[in-house]
Amino acid sequence: MKDEAKDITTEPIDAQAVPEGEAAAKTLATKNPEAKTPEAKTPAKKKRARSSKAKGSDANAALEARIGHGFADPNLLMQAITHVSALKSGRKRGDSYQRLEFLGDHVLGLVVSDMLYHAFPNADEGELSKRLAELVRKESCADVAKSLGLLDDIKLGSVGSSADARLRKSILGDICEAVIGAIFLDGGHAAAAEFVRRNWTERMHKPRRPLRDPKTVLQEWAQGKGLPTPVYREVERTGPHHDPQFRVAVDLPGLASAEGIGGSKRAAEKVAASVMIEREGVGGGNDG
């Protein structure tokens, strides 16, 4: 008995008549006429994400080039230029520049002290203290930050435009110290010292203002505040007679005492005055 069912045949598709890439779609349409040919779509969001990431990478590279240090951990640099106001809710204040500023302040003081010690071999403790105070003051750090073009790199939160500009300028010195702290953590003491030497050596040899005796500066400041003349008192004398060390304190009413150590009473008094000047933020007293 013969099978009367007709054979089902499919007409061959002329490969030459179908553009490359459409053959599979046409075959699918032949089998299922209701199927639609899929259209290739470009993932726009991914492209934008890659573009933003590339721009951010370029900006970081440019910032590192100005600073003169390539960061193994770029997050440290980002933290150093981030103000508390820019932190998202839930993040700690420690994610801003503040902790790095604390570290950088002390690293800067150590490196500049070492620079001064070797650059001025004949200077006594008082003179070295005066020079140090001038070089590490906030205004000096802000000048360095400006010279490196860090003003526009600071990340701030949503504040008014005028407040934004004022805030950027007011924290420039802090940001500079934070960058030093970030370099120290990322590259060690050698990298941080290189950054400081590169940006402070010229300033060290060319003070912004003539150096003044810190005792004179403190006395003038006290008089301007209606306070009596500062009183210096010997706290301790140590060492042999031929090489004594004096510890002297300076007192002013309403202020905590400040102490200094030197090879003579005069030197120790100058150091003590410099300490009080720096602590109280006396204008003109940080001139070295």
N, C-alpha and C positions, 0 to 999 in steps of 0.2 A: 504494500500500500504506500502510495506516494504522499509526501508532505506537501500539501497545497499552499502552505504559507509562503509568501514571497520573501526573498532575501532583502534585508534592509541594508542599503549601501549609503555610504557618505562620500559626497563628491570631494575629490582632493583639492586642497587649496593651493593655488598657484603661488609659490613662494616669491616669484619675481614680481607678481602683481601687488603684493602686500609689503608696505614699507617695513624695514627692520624694526623690531620692537613691538609691532602691532599684531604679528602672527598669533601669538599666544592669546591675545585679547579677542581676536576674531574667532579662534577655535572655541574659546569659552562662550562667545556669543552664539555660535552655531549650536552648541549643546544646550545653552540656556538663553533664549532670546531676550529674556527680561533682565539679564545681568548687565550692569553698566561697566564701561571701561574705566578702571581706576585712574585717577589723575595724580601725578607725582607732585607732592607739596613740599616746599622748603620749610624746615622748622625755624620760623622767624625768631622765636624766643631764644632758641639755642644760639642763633647767629648773634643776636643782641648781647647775650650773656658773654659769648666769646669776645665780642668787640669791647665790652666794658672791662672784661678781665685784662685784655691786651692793653687798654688805655691805662688801667691801674698799674700794670707792670711797668709800662713806660714811665709813668709819673714817679714810681718808686726808684727806678733806675736813675732818673734825672736828679732826684733828691739825694740819693746816695753819692752820685758824682759830685754834687756841690759840697756835700759833707766830707767827702774823701774817704769813705769807708763802705765797702760792700758787706751787707749784713747776711750772715748765715741764717739768722732768724729775723726776717723782715717784720714780724709782729712786734719786736722790741722797738723798732723805729716808729711804727704806727702808734704804739703806746706813748712814746716820748712826745709826740705832737698832738695828743688827744686831750682836750680839756674835759673836766668833769661833766660839763653841760652837754657834751656830745655822747655820753654813755647812754645806752638803751636801758630801759627799766629792768631791774633784776641784776644788772652788772655792778660789781663792787667799785668803790672809789679807787681801789688799788689798780684798776685797769686803766686809769688815766695816767698822766705824766707825774703825779705827785711823788710816788715812791722813788721813781727814777731821778727826780730832781734832788731828793734828799741824798741819794747815793752820789750823783754827779757833783753836787756841791762839795762833798768831802774829797772826791777824787781830784777835782779841780784844785782845791787848796793844797793837796799833797804834791801834785805835779808842779804847780807854780812855786811852791816853797822850795822844791828841789832845783828848779830853774834859777831862782833868785840866789840860792846858796852858792851855786857854781858860777853864776854870772857876776856876783859882787863879793869877791873873797875878802875884801877889806871892810865890808859893812857890818855894823854891830847889830844886836838883836832888835833894837828899836827901829833902826832904818829898814831892816828886812821886814819887820812887822808892818810898817807904814806902806811899803811898796806892795806887800801882799794884800793888804786891805784895799788898796786902789785897784789892783788887778782883778780881784774876785768879786768886787761889788756888783750889784744887779745891773747898774748902768753899763758897766764894761761888758758883762755877759750879753746884754741886749744889743750892744754895738756889734758884737761878734755875730749874733743871730741875724741882724740886719744885713751884714756883709755877706752872709751865706744865703740870703733870700728866703729865710724861714717864715717871714711874716704871713705870706699867703698859704703856707702849708699847714698852719694850725687848724685843727678840727674842732669846731665849736658847735654847740647845739643851736636851737631856734631862739635867736635873740634879735632885737632890732638892729638895723644896719649901722646906726651910729654907735650903739652899745657894742656891736660886734667889732668895729674898728678900734674902739677904745680898749676893749678887753684884749684884743690881739697884741696891742702895743704894751699893755700893762704886764702881760705874762711872758713877753719875749725872753727876758733874762731867765725865767724859770724853765722855759722850753729849751734854752741853750744848755742849761745844767742837766736837764733830763736826757738830752741827746748824748751828753758826755757819759751819763750813767748807762745808757743803752749800749754805747760803744764798749764801755768797760765790761759789761756782762757778755756781750757778743764776741769781742776779740781780745779781752784781757787788758792788763795794765799797759802793755806796750802799745796797743792800738789807741787807747784813750790818751796816753801820754803824747803820742804822735799828733793826734788831733789838737791837743792843747798847745803843744809847741808851735805847730803850724799857724795857729790863730792868735797866740799870745806873745810870741817872741818879740815882734816889732813893738807891741804895746809896752812890753817890759822895759825896753831900752828908750822909749820915748813916752814918758809919763804925760798924761793929758794936762795936768796942772803941776806947778812947782810943789815940791815936797815941803811940808810944814811940820814943825815940832808938835807931836800929839798932845803934849802937856799944855802948850799954848792954845791949841784948838779946843781942848776940853775946857780950859779956863774961860775962854771967850764964850763958848756955848753956855756954860753954867751962868755966867754973868747975864747973858741975854735972857735966861730963864728966871732971873731973879734969885739964883742960888749963890751960896757963898763959894769962896775959892776951894777947889778940891783939896782934900787932905790926904797925904801919902804917909803910910806907916809901914815899918819893917815888920814882916810877919815871921820870917825865919832866915837864918844865915847858916849855910852848910859849907862843907869842904875845908881844905887846909887854908892857913892864913895867906899863903902865897897865891892861892887860886880859889877865892871864895865865890859862893853863889848866893845871891840875895833873892828872897821872895818878898815882894812889896804889894800892898793893897792900896787902892784909891777909894775914898769914900765921898759920897755926896748925899745930902739929905733926901730921903724918899726913894733912893735908888739902891739896888743891891751892889755890894762891893765888887770890884774887879781886881784881879791879881795878875802880876807879871813877874817873870824870873830873868835875872841878868847877872853879868859878871861884876856889876857895880850897882850901887843904889840908884844912880841916875838912869842907867840902862833899864833896870827893873821897873822904875817909875814910868818910863816912856812906854814900855810894853803894857803895863797896867792901864795907862791912859788910852792906848790904842785899842785894848780889849773893850774898854767901856765905850769908846767912840763907835766901834763897829757894832756892838750890841745895841746901843741906843739909836743907831742910824743917824749920827750927827753929820749934818751937811758940811762938806769941806774937810772933815776929819779923815776921810779915806783917801786923801791925796797922796799918801805915802809918807 
